[in-house]
Amino acid sequence: MIGKKKVILEYDNIVSDDKKQPLVEITNIFNVRPVPAPHGFSIYEEVDAFCNNGWWASVIIKVNAERPKYIMYL
């Protein structure tokens, strides 16, 4: 954390321009998402889904009861 309003982010799945190191950037704290809730999700629940290197507002449309897998409408 830098001061009270900025944080340093290091990405797990995005690399820097040299393709050797994880991308590191400084951003405002309001851009950082909280850790996901530990509970399961229900049909028609609004969620944010990570897809194509970005977060998208989504809705759960199907729940696989055998394992924690969800089908969403993006």
N, C-alpha and C positions, 0 to 999 in steps of 0.2 A: 504494500500500500504506500502511496506517495501522498502525504498530507491526508486530508479528510475526504477528498473528492476524486482522486485518481488511483488507479491500480495498474500493475504490470501484469499482462497476460502472456502466457506461453501456451501455444496451441499444441494439442496432441496429434492432430491430423492435417495440419497445414504447415508447409515449410516455407522458409525464407527464399528470396530470389536466387541464392546460391544453391538451393536444393539440398543442402547438407545439414542445416540446423532447423529446429522448429521455429516457426514465426513467433517473434516477441514484439509486443506493442504496448503502448501506454494508452489508456482510455479512461473515460469518466466512469465512476462506479455505477451509475444508473444504467449503463450498457451491459452489466454483468448479470446473468440469469442466476436465480437461486438453485440450489441442489434439488433435483426432482423429489417429489413426495415418495415415501417408501410403500404406500398402499397401491393397490391395483386401480384400474380405471373402469368406468362404466360406459355403456352405450350412450351416445349423444353428449358425452362430457367434452367440454372444450379443452384442448391441450395445445402445446407448442411441440412441433415435431422437427427434428433435425434431418434435413434432406438436401442433397446437392450443396454441401458446405454452407448452409444457412438455416435459420429457424423460421418456421412457417406456422401461422395459426391454423389449427386443424380441429376436426371433430371425430371422435371415435364412432365408427359405424358397425364394427364387429369385434367381438372378443373371443379369442381361442381359449377355451376352458382348460385344455390339456397342458398348456404352458403359457407363460406371460407373453403373448403375442397379440398385437392389436392391428386392425385394419382401419385406416384413417382416410378421411376426405380432406385433401389439402386445398 
